Amino acid sequence: MAAISATSLVPRLSAPTLLSSSRWALSFRQFTHKLGPALAIAIPGLSLNLPTLGDIWEGLLRAVPKNKVSHSRKRHRQMAGKALKDVNNLCRCPGCGELKRTHRLCQTCLEEMKRIWRQDYPSDKAF
């Protein structure tokens, strides 16, 4: 029987034409020459369909968006599930009786205090 090379038994392991001009071609050829003799012992009737770097690279090159995604669509996708939470920790202010958030100052009482401070300490009066 004539000498059979590894590339004739497994033709997909030969270096692809895409990589022949790149700097990866040399390392890819070395990889296939090291791997080729190990796969040279083939079982008759069994074919190996191993993907090569060229096949994978072609698939990666096609993974490109067809159209530009608008700003609003991008923000809708990024903000999905991040809506504002409902405010459920409310209580009554002991001073005025208005609703306020717990552990916070009452806005009504705060405005009243600011009004009193402005009357007692006008800004045009020097200290």
Disulfide bonds with the S-S distance in Angstrom:
none
